[in-house]
Structures are given as structure tokens and as C-alpha cells.
Amino acid sequence: MIRQIEKSDFAECVSVIRESFLTVAKEFGITPENAPAFTAYATDEAKLTHWMDNQKRPMYGYFDNGKLVGYYNLYLPGGNECELGSLCVLPEYRHGGIGDALLEDSIDNAKALGCTVMKLSIVEENTVLRKWYEDHGFKHTETKKFDFFPFTCGYLEKEI
């Protein structure tokens, strides 16, 4: 079941986000030392509070028998575009359709909020994830290299 996240869910959200993104960090050699701003290391309850209270990001979670196992948020900077943020699924729950359900739900919610374009960013070197998004209709638009990350950021978008 997917439902909107409340502040009382934040501790569980932080755990799910960190654990989920840690698999990417391990695979690509991303550490707290070489990328302290990477999602696996920089997400905490204060960040989620900022996202909810200041940026007004709607947040959603996938719950399996009451346990949060997947998460995403939508950043709405204005206009008709939105950014899909921190979509993740706990490693032991992957490859069972939860990511697909969260992505579909994010698109439905974005449309309901008036968005016609969804954007997102990934670790560009994660070719499996890039293919997954491309298989869901996202188009790769650009890459950027930042000094504060040991990886390349890849950007994708989709008309919704």
C-alpha cells in the first residue's frame, strides 16, 4: 500500500533511504569521506522536515504489512515541472514490482499537482538504474560532473 508520509514516519523514512542508497554507494565506491552530501549519508530527519515544511514536498511510502519498504518525494519548483526525489526500495524488497508501483504513483501524483514534465537525477555510472528509467519512458538529457562527488550525475526526464 502506498500512502502519504507524515512526520511520525520520518525516522523510518531516513532508515529506508539510507539503507537503500547505501547499496549504490558500496557498488560505486561512494563513501562519507569522498561524498558526504550523497543521499545515503546526508539524509536525516532535519532534511525531511525541511523538505516537508519549507519546500512543501509531498512524500510517499510503500508499506508492506505496516513496514515502510519504499519511498519517494516530489520537488515542485514551480511551473509545470517536478523532480522525483529519493525513489528507493529496501534491497530485500527489490525486483518485486515495488519500484514500478512507486514510479507509477509518483507520475499520477505529479499529474494531479499540474506537472507535465518529471525530471530526476541518478549516479550516471549506474547503468542498470538508467536502463530501468529509460524502460519507463524517461529520456537521458545530460550529465554533469561536480567536484564534491566522485561520480557523474546523470539527468533524465519524461513528459507525463
Protein Blocks (a to p, Z undefined) as FASTA:
>chain_A
ZZdddfklmmmmmmmmmmmmmmmmmmnopafklommbmklmgcfklmmmmmmmnopacdd
ddeehiafbdcddddebpjbdcdehiacdfklgonommmmmmmmmmmmmmmnopabdcdd
ddfklmmlmmmmmmnopacfbdcddfkbcbdcddddddZZ
